[in-house]
Amino acid sequence: MIYEQPRSSHLVWQPAAVSVAQHQERSGHRGAVIWLTGLPGSGKSTVARAAQHQIHLAGYATVLLDGDNLRHGLCADLGFSVADRNENVRRTGEVAKLFLETGVIVFVALVSPIRAAREAVRQRLPAGDFLEVYCRCPIEVCRQRDPKGHYAKAENGSLRQFTGVSSPYEEPLEPNLILDTDTQSVQDSVNCLTRKLCTDLMKEFVL
């Protein structure tokens, strides 16, 4: 299971003094979680950064949760087994949920290779507040880009458990949005994403 019951029966949930509605009233808009998934090198972080910047300039409260950055702190103790990757997704989802509840638009750029782990995050959030965005890119293009040199290391055996080479990636079955990042420019991808954000999640959202 991705999510388990608390280990102690003595834990009691403490209600917040400020409601979700009050947070949203303060920020002037509702929160949302925009979850970008895809192979390493598919452009998740690049698109997420550009989209966050554009929406921030329009006056909306945003935060970016990038997989590499989270592994420097919150998830520094995790490896790259399937179990650890699922725990990485679970922790990221919980952080995204906290931001969502304070009226923030959360961009998540995370390989998140296992379908069930992504779906578990969706199920933890209010209906309609989670937008799964698949950055679709052929692995051959990702290998050519190889911005961090990881594919080369994975293929020569010096980097184990690397998604797409020695570890699985499960494509979304019904993503809310597909970005073909091998053929679309970054700006085209951002435009598609912000249009989807407007129509599906935030009808009051105006750029």
C-alpha positions as CSV (number, residue, x, y, z in Angstrom):
1,M,0.0,0.0,0.0
2,I,1.1,3.5,-0.7
3,Y,-0.8,5.0,2.2
4,E,-1.2,3.2,5.5
5,Q,-3.1,4.0,8.7
6,P,-1.2,5.9,11.5
7,R,1.1,3.6,13.5
8,S,-0.3,4.8,16.8
9,S,-3.9,4.7,17.8
10,H,-3.2,7.6,20.2
11,L,-2.7,10.1,17.3
12,V,-5.5,12.7,17.1
13,W,-6.0,15.1,14.1
14,Q,-5.8,18.7,15.1
15,P,-8.1,21.1,13.2
16,A,-6.6,24.2,11.7
17,A,-7.6,27.6,13.0
18,V,-7.8,29.0,9.5
19,S,-10.1,27.2,7.0
20,V,-9.2,26.4,3.4
21,A,-11.9,28.9,2.3
22,Q,-10.3,31.6,4.4
23,H,-6.9,30.9,2.9
24,Q,-8.3,31.1,-0.6
25,E,-10.1,34.3,0.2
26,R,-6.8,35.8,1.4
27,S,-4.9,34.7,-1.7
28,G,-7.8,35.6,-4.0
29,H,-8.0,32.3,-5.8
30,R,-8.3,28.6,-5.1
31,G,-5.4,26.3,-4.9
32,A,-4.5,23.5,-7.3
33,V,-1.9,20.8,-7.7
34,I,-0.3,20.5,-11.2
35,W,1.6,17.2,-11.3
36,L,4.1,16.9,-14.2
37,T,5.3,13.3,-14.7
38,G,7.5,11.8,-17.4
39,L,10.8,10.2,-18.2
40,P,14.0,11.8,-17.0
41,G,14.9,14.5,-19.6
42,S,11.3,14.9,-20.8
43,G,11.2,18.5,-19.8
44,K,9.1,18.4,-16.6
45,S,11.2,20.8,-14.6
46,T,11.8,23.2,-17.5
47,V,8.0,23.4,-18.3
48,A,7.1,23.6,-14.6
49,R,9.5,26.5,-13.9
50,A,8.4,28.5,-16.9
51,A,4.7,27.9,-16.1
52,Q,5.2,28.9,-12.5
53,H,7.0,32.1,-13.5
54,Q,4.2,33.1,-15.9
55,I,1.5,32.5,-13.4
56,H,3.4,34.2,-10.6
57,L,3.8,37.3,-12.8
58,A,0.0,37.3,-13.3
59,G,-0.4,37.7,-9.5
60,Y,-1.1,34.2,-8.3
61,A,0.5,32.4,-5.3
62,T,2.6,29.5,-6.5
63,V,5.2,27.0,-5.4
64,L,7.4,24.6,-7.3
65,L,8.2,21.1,-5.8
66,D,11.0,19.7,-7.9
67,G,12.1,16.1,-7.5
68,D,15.8,16.8,-7.4
69,N,15.5,19.6,-5.0
70,L,13.3,17.5,-2.6
71,R,16.0,14.8,-2.6
72,H,18.4,17.3,-1.1
73,G,16.3,17.6,2.0
74,L,12.9,16.1,2.7
75,C,13.6,12.9,0.7
76,A,17.4,12.8,1.2
77,D,17.1,9.5,3.0
78,L,15.4,7.7,0.1
79,G,17.1,5.6,-2.6
80,F,15.7,4.6,-6.0
81,S,14.0,1.3,-5.4
82,V,10.4,1.2,-6.4
83,A,9.4,1.3,-2.7
84,D,11.6,4.4,-2.1
85,R,10.3,6.1,-5.3
86,N,6.7,5.5,-4.1
87,E,7.6,7.0,-0.7
88,N,9.1,10.0,-2.5
89,V,5.8,10.5,-4.3
90,R,3.8,10.0,-1.1
91,R,5.9,12.7,0.8
92,T,5.7,15.1,-2.1
93,G,2.0,14.6,-2.3
94,E,1.5,15.4,1.4
95,V,3.6,18.6,1.0
96,A,1.6,19.6,-2.1
97,K,-1.6,19.0,-0.1
98,L,-0.5,21.4,2.6
99,F,0.2,24.1,0.1
100,L,-3.1,23.4,-1.7
101,E,-5.0,23.9,1.5
102,T,-3.5,27.4,1.9
103,G,-4.7,28.6,-1.5
104,V,-1.4,28.0,-3.4
105,I,-1.0,26.7,-7.0
106,V,1.5,23.9,-6.6
107,F,3.6,22.7,-9.5
108,V,5.2,19.3,-9.0
109,A,7.9,18.2,-11.4
110,L,8.6,14.5,-10.5
111,V,9.3,11.4,-12.5
112,S,6.9,9.5,-10.2
113,P,7.2,6.4,-12.3
114,I,4.6,4.2,-10.7
115,R,1.0,4.8,-11.7
116,A,-0.5,3.6,-8.4
117,A,1.6,6.1,-6.5
118,R,0.4,9.0,-8.6
119,E,-3.2,7.9,-8.3
120,A,-2.9,7.6,-4.5
121,V,-1.9,11.3,-4.4
122,R,-4.9,12.2,-6.5
123,Q,-7.2,10.3,-4.1
124,R,-5.8,12.2,-1.1
125,L,-6.8,15.5,-2.7
126,P,-10.3,17.1,-3.1
127,A,-11.9,16.1,-6.4
128,G,-10.9,18.4,-9.2
129,D,-7.9,19.9,-7.5
130,F,-5.3,17.5,-9.1
131,L,-4.2,17.9,-12.7
132,E,-1.9,15.1,-14.0
133,V,0.2,16.4,-16.9
134,Y,2.2,13.9,-18.9
135,C,5.3,15.3,-20.5
136,R,5.5,12.7,-23.3
137,C,8.8,12.4,-25.0
138,P,10.4,9.4,-26.7
139,I,13.2,7.8,-24.7
140,E,15.5,8.3,-27.7
141,V,15.1,12.1,-27.4
142,C,15.5,12.0,-23.7
143,R,18.8,10.1,-24.2
144,Q,20.0,12.6,-26.7
145,R,19.2,15.5,-24.3
146,D,20.6,13.7,-21.2
147,P,21.0,17.1,-19.5
148,K,22.5,15.6,-16.3
149,G,24.5,12.8,-18.0
150,H,22.3,10.1,-16.2
151,Y,21.4,8.1,-19.2
152,A,25.0,7.6,-20.2
153,K,25.8,6.5,-16.7
154,A,22.8,4.2,-16.6
155,E,23.8,2.6,-19.8
156,N,27.4,2.0,-18.8
157,G,26.3,0.5,-15.5
158,S,27.6,3.1,-13.2
159,L,24.0,4.3,-12.3
160,R,21.6,1.7,-11.2
161,Q,17.8,1.8,-10.9
162,F,17.4,4.6,-13.5
163,T,13.9,5.1,-14.8
164,G,13.6,4.2,-18.5
165,V,16.8,2.1,-18.5
166,S,16.9,-0.2,-15.5
167,S,13.8,0.8,-13.7
168,P,10.2,1.0,-15.0
169,Y,8.1,4.0,-16.0
170,E,4.3,3.5,-16.2
171,E,2.7,6.0,-18.5
172,P,-0.5,7.7,-17.3
173,L,-3.6,6.0,-18.7
174,E,-5.8,9.0,-18.6
175,P,-3.8,12.1,-17.9
176,N,-5.6,15.5,-17.8
177,L,-3.1,16.9,-20.3
178,I,-0.4,15.5,-22.6
179,L,2.5,17.7,-23.6
180,D,4.6,16.4,-26.5
181,T,7.8,18.0,-25.3
182,D,9.9,16.5,-28.2
183,T,8.0,18.7,-30.7
184,Q,6.5,21.5,-28.7
185,S,8.6,24.5,-27.6
186,V,8.7,25.3,-23.9
187,Q,6.4,28.3,-24.4
188,D,3.9,26.2,-26.4
189,S,3.8,23.7,-23.6
190,V,3.3,26.4,-21.0
191,N,0.5,27.9,-23.1
192,C,-1.2,24.5,-23.3
193,L,-0.8,24.0,-19.5
194,T,-2.1,27.4,-18.6
195,R,-5.1,27.0,-20.9
196,K,-5.9,23.7,-19.2
197,L,-5.5,25.3,-15.8
198,C,-8.1,27.9,-16.8
199,T,-10.6,25.6,-18.3
200,D,-10.4,22.6,-15.9
201,L,-9.4,24.0,-12.5
202,M,-9.8,27.7,-12.2
203,K,-12.4,29.3,-14.4
204,E,-11.7,32.6,-12.8
205,F,-8.0,32.4,-13.7
206,V,-7.0,35.1,-16.2
207,L,-3.6,35.6,-17.7
